[in-house]
Amino acid sequence: MNRFMHQTRPYLLGQRKSPFAWNACAMTAATWSRSPPSSTSGSSVLGSHRRLATHAAIPSSSSSLSALSPLSVPQLTAPDPSYATHRSHLRQVAAHLEEHGILKISLRFPDTSSAFLHQLLLGLHAHEGHQLPISHSAGRGWFWDVRPVDPASFSSSTSAPSSSSSDFSSESLPTAYQSGSAHQARSETMGEFPWHTDCSYENPPPRYFALQVLQHDRRGGGTLSVMDVRRLVSTGEHLSPAARAVLATPQFRMAIPPEFIKDPCRDSIVGSLLAIEPTAAATAETSRLLGGPGGSLPSPSSPPSADAESSPASHSVASKWMRTSMRFRGDIITPLTDEAAQALDELDAALCRAGGQSRYTMHLSSHDMPTGTILLVDNRRWLHARNEVRDAQRHLRRVRWDAVAF
């Protein structure tokens, strides 16, 4: 047996009935009711909006959609801390993230300081081309503790590594909110999170994030759900070509939550919510055909357009050549035109329906992610959500990295 124990085990999920699955539509995909737009220079700027929970009916699966393979999470095991520096381990981690966009690593040793994860990220940067992690806020570095915070009793005894350099100097947690401001991040509450990607307000947003489970929810709450963006966009079941085209244009303003403002002169960005770009395989094929980097793939090797992706077969082919990326957090997005508002409404409804369908969504409970688990996720390929935390001692540690152009 390979002493590194690097066989990948498909981690099939969703076989049990998750209480979160039945609540997904109401919690994560409520539609937005927006005030009527006022016209200016041929376009419309939408005003305030409020969220209304609507239980949209989930359509029955067609035979072609049922042919989609079950979603699963690849898994690796790290028997000791040295695996963070093994080149073979780093290669497998990078390969799984490129192919699947999600990976579970089970640690067989205690690591409350997240030293393994820190070293792993340095290795991915040094050997696999990943960019270093980004800071969370003006006052917080690489690592962020996802756990309920009571400012009156918050303890700094379990400090998280928060250096933004390779020195990895440890820093005590704030005595109140981690951002150092008067604003509480929703990750510091026990509430549910609707569907979103991390740092949708960053330009550019990080490609990956990781969550290390330091203490799982022992009361059955805090289920993490993930939705495959590529399937959501490419199958054509939920999003029309017109909506996809609009979502890929810079017609959306994204407000920066006050606790995560880094530059006091910038409180929002304007951009698109959807992007389709070549995969590493497409780039390599282009280079092979043209004898060097750059250029575009000649027909018939060119990647199919997003509009052509309408069946599992074409989805599989397109996935080889195209990377579909999304950034989304509904409560901070303002559409800037009528067509942007309509496309955003369609996306909201799509998330509502797909959230309860196993071919798009997996639900990872504490049973699936016990203490000692690290989950690495492609932040642009997978939307994620969380139901209500029931255990006040639930404690995850988060890091985000590889911020490249969206």
C-alpha positions as CSV (number, residue, x, y, z in Angstrom):
1,M,0.0,0.0,0.0
2,N,1.2,3.5,-0.8
3,R,2.5,4.8,2.5
4,F,0.8,8.1,1.8
5,M,-2.6,6.4,1.7
6,H,-3.7,8.7,-1.1
7,Q,-6.5,6.7,-2.5
8,T,-9.6,8.8,-3.2
9,R,-12.9,7.5,-1.7
10,P,-16.1,8.9,-3.2
11,Y,-17.9,10.4,-0.3
12,L,-21.5,9.9,-1.3
13,L,-23.9,12.2,0.5
14,G,-27.6,13.0,0.6
15,Q,-28.7,9.4,1.2
16,R,-30.2,10.4,4.5
17,K,-33.1,12.8,4.7
18,S,-31.6,16.1,5.9
19,P,-34.0,18.5,7.7
20,F,-32.1,21.3,5.9
21,A,-33.1,20.0,2.5
22,W,-36.8,20.5,3.2
23,N,-36.2,24.1,4.4
24,A,-33.8,25.0,1.6
25,C,-36.4,26.8,-0.5
26,A,-37.8,29.0,2.3
27,M,-34.4,29.8,3.8
28,T,-32.0,30.1,0.9
29,A,-34.0,30.9,-2.2
30,A,-36.7,33.4,-1.2
31,T,-37.4,35.7,-4.1
32,W,-36.8,39.4,-3.9
33,S,-39.6,41.9,-4.3
34,R,-38.2,45.0,-5.8
35,S,-39.7,48.4,-6.1
36,P,-40.7,49.6,-9.6
37,P,-37.7,51.1,-11.4
38,S,-37.4,54.6,-12.5
39,S,-36.0,55.2,-16.0
40,T,-32.9,57.2,-16.6
41,S,-31.2,57.4,-19.9
42,G,-32.7,54.3,-21.3
43,S,-31.8,52.1,-18.2
44,S,-33.3,51.7,-14.8
45,V,-31.8,51.9,-11.4
46,L,-33.7,49.8,-8.9
47,G,-34.5,51.1,-5.4
48,S,-34.9,49.3,-2.1
49,H,-36.1,45.7,-2.1
50,R,-37.3,43.3,0.5
51,R,-37.2,39.6,0.7
52,L,-40.3,37.4,0.6
53,A,-40.1,33.7,1.3
54,T,-41.9,31.7,-1.4
55,H,-42.2,28.0,-1.7
56,A,-41.8,27.3,-5.4
57,A,-42.8,23.9,-6.6
58,I,-39.9,21.6,-7.4
59,P,-40.3,20.3,-11.0
60,S,-40.0,16.6,-11.7
61,S,-36.8,15.3,-13.2
62,S,-36.6,14.7,-16.9
63,S,-34.9,11.5,-18.1
64,S,-31.9,13.4,-19.4
65,L,-31.4,15.3,-16.1
66,S,-31.7,12.1,-14.2
67,A,-28.7,10.8,-16.1
68,L,-26.5,13.2,-14.2
69,S,-24.1,11.3,-12.0
70,P,-24.6,11.6,-8.2
71,L,-22.7,14.4,-6.5
72,S,-19.9,13.3,-4.2
73,V,-17.0,14.7,-2.2
74,P,-13.6,13.2,-2.8
75,Q,-11.7,12.4,0.4
76,L,-8.0,12.2,1.4
77,T,-6.5,11.3,4.8
78,A,-3.6,13.0,6.5
79,P,-2.2,10.6,9.1
80,D,0.3,13.2,10.5
81,P,1.2,16.9,10.1
82,S,4.1,16.2,7.6
83,Y,1.5,15.5,4.9
84,A,1.1,19.2,4.4
85,T,4.5,19.3,2.9
86,H,4.5,16.1,0.8
87,R,4.6,16.9,-2.9
88,S,2.4,13.9,-3.7
89,H,-0.3,15.1,-1.3
90,L,-0.1,18.7,-2.6
91,R,-0.5,17.4,-6.2
92,Q,-3.6,15.4,-5.3
93,V,-5.2,18.3,-3.4
94,A,-4.6,20.6,-6.4
95,A,-5.9,18.0,-8.9
96,H,-9.1,17.4,-6.9
97,L,-9.8,21.1,-6.6
98,E,-9.3,21.6,-10.3
99,E,-11.4,18.6,-11.3
100,H,-14.2,18.5,-8.6
101,G,-13.9,21.9,-6.9
102,I,-14.4,20.3,-3.5
103,L,-12.3,18.0,-1.3
104,K,-12.5,16.7,2.3
105,I,-9.3,16.0,4.2
106,S,-9.6,14.0,7.4
107,L,-6.9,14.7,10.0
108,R,-5.7,11.8,12.1
109,F,-4.1,14.1,14.7
110,P,-5.2,17.1,16.8
111,D,-4.5,20.5,15.3
112,T,-6.3,23.3,17.1
113,S,-3.9,26.0,15.8
114,S,-4.6,25.1,12.1
115,A,-0.9,24.7,11.4
116,F,-1.5,21.9,8.9
117,L,-3.9,24.0,6.9
118,H,-1.5,26.9,7.0
119,Q,1.4,24.8,5.8
120,L,-0.8,23.2,3.1
121,L,-1.7,26.6,1.7
122,L,2.0,27.6,1.6
123,G,2.7,24.4,-0.3
124,L,-0.1,25.0,-2.8
125,H,1.4,28.5,-3.4
126,A,5.0,27.3,-3.8
127,H,4.3,24.2,-5.9
128,E,0.8,24.4,-7.5
129,G,0.5,28.0,-8.5
130,H,-2.2,29.0,-6.0
131,Q,-2.1,32.6,-4.7
132,L,-1.6,33.2,-1.0
133,P,-4.7,33.8,1.3
134,I,-6.4,37.2,1.5
135,S,-7.1,39.1,4.7
136,H,-10.6,39.1,6.0
137,S,-10.8,42.7,7.0
138,A,-8.7,45.8,7.8
139,G,-8.0,44.3,11.2
140,R,-8.0,40.6,10.6
141,G,-5.6,38.4,8.6
142,W,-5.8,35.1,6.9
143,F,-7.8,33.1,9.4
144,W,-11.3,33.7,10.8
145,D,-13.2,31.8,13.5
146,V,-16.7,30.8,12.5
147,R,-18.5,30.6,15.8
148,P,-21.0,32.4,17.9
149,V,-19.6,35.5,19.6
150,D,-20.9,37.0,22.9
151,P,-19.0,40.2,23.3
152,A,-19.6,40.1,27.1
153,S,-17.9,36.8,27.5
154,F,-15.8,36.3,24.4
155,S,-12.5,34.6,25.2
156,S,-9.2,35.0,23.4
157,S,-7.8,31.8,24.8
158,T,-8.1,29.9,21.5
159,S,-6.4,32.3,19.2
160,A,-6.4,31.6,15.5
161,P,-3.3,32.0,13.3
162,S,-3.9,35.3,11.5
163,S,-0.7,36.4,10.0
164,S,-0.8,37.5,6.4
165,S,2.8,36.5,5.9
166,S,4.7,33.2,6.0
167,D,5.9,34.0,9.5
168,F,2.5,32.7,10.8
169,S,2.8,34.8,13.9
170,S,-0.1,34.0,16.2
171,E,-2.4,36.8,17.3
172,S,-5.0,36.9,20.0
173,L,-8.6,37.1,18.9
174,P,-10.4,40.5,19.5
175,T,-12.2,40.8,22.7
176,A,-15.4,41.6,20.7
177,Y,-16.0,41.1,17.0
178,Q,-13.0,39.8,15.0
179,S,-13.1,42.6,12.5
180,G,-12.2,45.0,15.2
181,S,-15.3,47.1,14.4
182,A,-18.6,47.5,16.0
183,H,-20.2,45.3,13.4
184,Q,-20.9,41.7,13.9
185,A,-20.3,39.3,11.0
186,R,-23.1,36.8,10.4
187,S,-20.5,34.0,10.9
188,E,-20.3,35.2,14.5
189,T,-24.0,34.3,15.0
190,M,-26.0,31.1,15.3
191,G,-28.3,32.0,12.5
192,E,-28.8,30.4,9.1
193,F,-26.9,31.6,6.0
194,P,-28.8,31.7,2.6
195,W,-27.0,30.5,-0.6
196,H,-23.9,32.6,-1.3
197,T,-20.3,32.6,-2.3
198,D,-17.6,34.1,0.0
199,C,-16.3,37.6,-0.7
200,S,-18.6,38.3,-3.7
201,Y,-17.8,42.0,-2.8
202,E,-14.1,41.5,-3.3
203,N,-12.4,42.4,-6.7
204,P,-11.3,39.9,-7.4
205,P,-13.0,37.3,-5.2
206,P,-10.9,34.4,-3.9
207,R,-11.2,31.2,-5.9
208,Y,-11.0,28.9,-2.9
209,F,-12.0,28.7,0.8
210,A,-11.4,26.1,3.4
211,L,-13.2,25.3,6.7
212,Q,-11.5,23.4,9.4
213,V,-13.9,21.8,12.0
214,L,-12.5,22.4,15.5
215,Q,-15.7,21.5,17.2
216,H,-18.7,20.1,15.3
217,D,-22.3,20.9,16.2
218,R,-23.2,18.2,18.7
219,R,-26.9,19.1,18.6
220,G,-27.5,18.4,15.0
221,G,-27.4,22.0,13.7
222,G,-25.0,23.9,11.4
223,T,-25.5,21.6,8.4
224,L,-23.4,23.0,5.5
225,S,-25.1,22.7,2.1
226,V,-23.3,23.1,-1.2
227,M,-24.7,23.6,-4.7
228,D,-22.9,22.9,-8.0
229,V,-22.9,26.1,-10.0
230,R,-21.9,24.4,-13.2
231,R,-24.8,22.1,-13.1
232,L,-27.2,24.8,-12.1
233,V,-26.1,27.0,-15.1
234,S,-25.3,24.5,-17.8
235,T,-28.2,22.0,-17.7
236,G,-30.8,24.7,-18.7
237,E,-33.4,23.4,-16.3
238,H,-33.5,26.5,-14.1
239,L,-31.8,29.4,-15.9
240,S,-32.7,30.7,-19.3
241,P,-30.1,31.7,-21.9
242,A,-31.3,35.3,-21.6
243,A,-30.8,35.3,-17.8
244,R,-27.4,33.7,-18.1
245,A,-26.3,36.4,-20.6
246,V,-27.4,39.2,-18.3
247,L,-25.9,37.7,-15.2
248,A,-22.5,37.7,-17.1
249,T,-22.6,41.5,-17.6
250,P,-21.6,44.2,-15.1
251,Q,-25.1,45.3,-14.2
252,F,-25.0,44.6,-10.4
253,R,-23.7,46.6,-7.4
254,M,-22.4,44.6,-4.5
255,A,-22.2,46.4,-1.2
256,I,-19.2,45.5,1.1
257,P,-20.5,44.5,4.6
258,P,-19.3,47.1,7.1
259,E,-17.3,44.6,9.1
260,F,-15.3,43.6,6.0
261,I,-14.5,47.1,4.6
262,K,-10.7,47.4,4.1
263,D,-10.7,50.8,2.3
264,P,-12.9,53.4,4.0
265,C,-13.3,55.1,0.6
266,R,-14.8,52.0,-1.0
267,D,-18.1,50.5,0.2
268,S,-19.2,48.6,-3.0
269,I,-18.2,47.3,-6.3
270,V,-20.0,46.9,-9.6
271,G,-19.6,43.7,-11.7
272,S,-21.2,40.6,-13.1
273,L,-22.5,37.6,-11.1
274,L,-21.6,34.9,-13.7
275,A,-18.4,34.2,-15.7
276,I,-17.5,31.5,-18.2
277,E,-13.8,31.0,-18.8
278,P,-11.5,28.3,-20.2
279,T,-10.4,25.5,-17.9
280,A,-6.8,24.4,-17.5
281,A,-7.4,21.6,-20.0
282,A,-8.6,24.1,-22.6
283,T,-5.6,26.3,-22.0
284,A,-3.3,23.4,-22.3
285,E,-5.0,22.2,-25.5
286,T,-4.8,25.8,-27.0
287,S,-1.1,25.8,-26.2
288,R,-0.6,22.4,-27.8
289,L,-2.4,23.3,-31.0
290,L,-0.9,26.7,-31.4
291,G,2.6,25.8,-30.2
292,G,2.5,28.3,-27.3
293,P,0.4,30.2,-24.9
294,G,-2.4,32.5,-26.0
295,G,-4.8,32.4,-28.9
296,S,-8.1,30.5,-29.1
297,L,-9.0,27.0,-29.9
298,P,-9.8,26.4,-33.6
299,S,-13.1,24.7,-34.6
300,P,-14.1,22.0,-34.0
301,S,-12.1,21.9,-30.8
302,S,-13.5,25.2,-29.5
303,P,-15.5,25.0,-26.3
304,P,-19.2,25.0,-26.9
305,S,-21.1,28.2,-25.9
306,A,-23.1,28.3,-22.7
307,D,-26.3,28.2,-24.7
308,A,-25.3,24.8,-26.1
309,E,-25.0,23.2,-22.7
310,S,-28.4,21.5,-22.4
311,S,-27.9,17.8,-21.7
312,P,-25.7,15.7,-19.5
313,A,-23.5,14.7,-22.5
314,S,-23.0,18.3,-23.6
315,H,-22.5,19.3,-19.9
316,S,-19.7,16.8,-19.6
317,V,-18.0,18.0,-22.7
318,A,-18.4,21.6,-21.8
319,S,-17.1,21.0,-18.3
320,K,-13.8,19.8,-19.8
321,W,-13.3,23.1,-21.7
322,M,-15.2,25.7,-19.7
323,R,-15.2,26.8,-16.1
324,T,-18.5,28.4,-15.0
325,S,-18.0,30.8,-12.1
326,M,-20.5,32.6,-9.9
327,R,-20.3,35.2,-7.2
328,F,-23.5,35.8,-5.2
329,R,-24.8,37.0,-1.9
330,G,-28.4,38.1,-2.3
331,D,-28.6,40.6,0.6
332,I,-25.9,42.8,-0.7
333,I,-26.7,42.9,-4.4
334,T,-28.6,45.7,-6.1
335,P,-29.5,45.2,-9.8
336,L,-28.8,48.4,-11.9
337,T,-31.2,47.8,-14.8
338,D,-34.6,46.3,-15.4
339,E,-33.1,43.3,-17.2
340,A,-30.6,42.8,-14.4
341,A,-33.5,42.7,-11.9
342,Q,-35.4,40.2,-14.0
343,A,-32.3,38.0,-14.3
344,L,-31.7,38.2,-10.6
345,D,-35.3,37.2,-9.9
346,E,-34.8,34.2,-12.1
347,L,-31.6,33.2,-10.3
348,D,-33.3,33.5,-6.9
349,A,-36.1,31.2,-8.2
350,A,-33.5,28.8,-9.6
351,L,-31.7,28.6,-6.2
352,C,-35.1,27.9,-4.5
353,R,-35.8,25.0,-6.8
354,A,-32.3,23.5,-7.0
355,G,-31.7,23.7,-3.3
356,G,-34.0,20.7,-2.7
357,Q,-32.7,18.6,-5.6
358,S,-29.9,16.1,-5.0
359,R,-28.5,16.3,-8.5
360,Y,-27.5,19.9,-7.7
361,T,-27.1,20.0,-3.9
362,M,-25.3,18.1,-1.1
363,H,-26.0,18.5,2.6
364,L,-23.0,18.0,4.9
365,S,-24.1,17.4,8.5
366,S,-21.8,17.1,11.5
367,H,-21.8,13.4,10.8
368,D,-20.2,14.1,7.4
369,M,-17.9,16.8,8.8
370,P,-16.8,15.8,12.4
371,T,-14.1,17.5,14.4
372,G,-10.8,17.1,12.6
373,T,-12.2,17.6,9.1
374,I,-11.0,20.2,6.6
375,L,-13.3,21.0,3.7
376,L,-11.7,22.8,0.7
377,V,-14.1,24.3,-1.8
378,D,-13.9,26.1,-5.1
379,N,-15.7,29.3,-4.1
380,R,-16.8,30.1,-7.6
381,R,-18.0,26.6,-8.5
382,W,-20.0,25.8,-5.4
383,L,-22.6,28.0,-3.7
384,H,-22.9,27.2,0.0
385,A,-25.4,27.8,2.8
386,R,-25.9,26.8,6.4
387,N,-28.9,26.1,8.6
388,E,-29.2,27.3,12.2
389,V,-26.4,26.4,14.6
390,R,-27.8,24.6,17.7
391,D,-24.5,24.1,19.7
392,A,-23.0,27.3,21.0
393,Q,-19.6,25.6,21.1
394,R,-19.6,24.8,17.4
395,H,-16.3,26.2,16.0
396,L,-14.9,26.3,12.5
397,R,-11.9,28.1,11.2
398,R,-12.0,29.7,7.7
399,V,-9.4,30.8,5.2
400,R,-9.7,32.1,1.7
401,W,-7.1,32.1,-1.0
402,D,-6.2,32.3,-4.7
403,A,-7.8,35.7,-5.6
404,V,-7.5,35.8,-9.4
405,A,-9.5,37.7,-12.0
406,F,-13.2,36.9,-12.1
